[in-house]
């Protein structure tokens, strides 16, 4: 149902539009918009790709050849990547980011 009492472009409508945005897509796009972002992307792809090819894949091949279950290792790696992503999901000034590091309470 359309609220005919509100006109398009009012602050409430604009707030609703902001809530409908996919911030993850926006953040990825911003990564492409600067030289720093492109440098981060290129380094990540290069180093992560090399790690997967040079380290992970040979281990998985060996595990499979020995009758093991390489999928369990892949699942573990996926969980590790999720936990790392969760840790870095927040901006540095967000309390959950872990930055600046909290000093232990003096006791």
Secondary structure, DSSP 8 states (H G I E B T S, - for coil): ---TTS-TTSHHHHHHHHHTS-HHHHHHHHHHTSHHHHHHHHHHHHHHHHHIIIIIHHHHHHHHHTT--HHHHHHHHHHHHHHHHHHHSS-TTSGGG--S-------
